[in-house]
Amino acid sequence: NGVNTSTIICNIGILYFYRGELQLSEKFLHLSLQIKEEAQGAHHPDTIDSYTNFGYLAVYQGKISEGQLYYNKALDSLIYLSKQSNSSSGQIYLPMILDIKNILKLIS
């Protein structure tokens, strides 16, 4: 299915990142993100992971404003999920929310 395919595509993008082939990495990570957004929506944990992957890549390439955009998308989705969950299960998102807030402070 599309979600499994997007995971494979994401892994290829990460592999290209570690090989230093950033343009290919961006291409594959972007394709993976598109598939996840369409198949699962913006608030699914897999999509949120893709937002953070893409944000990291953008910041690494010096595209700070683009990185901030994707980190903010991840943050907004995590906050949405935490509010939709009951009080105990919503707490699982708190460490990720704090991590992304710290990243955004560092790159601002």
N, C-alpha and C positions, 0 to 999 in steps of 0.2 A: 504494500500500500504506500501512499504518498508520504506518510510519517516515517516509515522505515527507510524509504529512499532519502528523505531529507536528513536523517541521521547519518547515513553513509556519505552524503554530499557534504555535510558539516565536517565529518571526520577528515575527508579529503582536503577541505579548506584549512583545517587546523594543521594537517600534515604539510601543506604548502607554506603555511605561516612559519613553521619550524625549519623549513628548508630555505627560508628567506625569499620565497617567491610570493611577494605580498599582493601583486595584482591578481594572480591566480587564486590566492587565498580569499581575497575580497570577492571575486566572482563566485566562488563556491559557497562562501558563507552567506552572501546575499541571496543566492538561489535557495539555499536551505531555509533561510528566514522567510522568504516569500511563501514557500510550501507550507511551513509551519503556521504562518499567519492565516493562510487560506483554510488549512485543514483543521486547525485547533483554536484559532483566535488569539488575540493579543494577550489574554490573561492566563494562558496555559503555561505551566512551568517549563516545558521544552522551548516554547517561544521566548520566554523570559531569558533562558540560557542563551538563546541565539542573539537576543538584544545585547547581552553582556559580552558575548564573543565579538560581535560586530563593533561594539563600543571600544573594547580593548584594542582591536585591530586599528580602528580609526585613530585613537590616541597614539598608538605606537607609530603610525604613519605621520603624526603631527597634525592630523585633522581634528583639532581639539573640539571645535563646535559640533562637528558630526558625532564625535564620541560622546559628548554631553547629551546630544539628542537621544542616542540609543540607550545610554545609561538612565536618562530620565524616563524613557519608555519602560524600561525594566522596573524602575522604582515605582512608577505609577501603577503598573500591573501588580506588583507585589503588595502595594498598599490596598489596591482593590481586592485582591485575594484575602488579605488579612481581615478586611472589613466584612467580607462575605462569609467568612468562617465563624464558627462559634468562638467564644473567648479563649478556650484552651487550644484549639487547633490553629487558630489565627496566630498564636505565639511562635509557631515554627518559622514564620516569615520574618520575624524581628531581626535575627542576625544578618540575613541577606539585605534587609532594608538598611540596617546600620552600615554594612560594608559598602553598599552603593553610595550612601550619603557621604561616607568618608572619601571614596574615590572622587566623587564630584567636588568635594572641597579641595582635594589635592590638585585637580586639573583646572580649577577655576582661576 
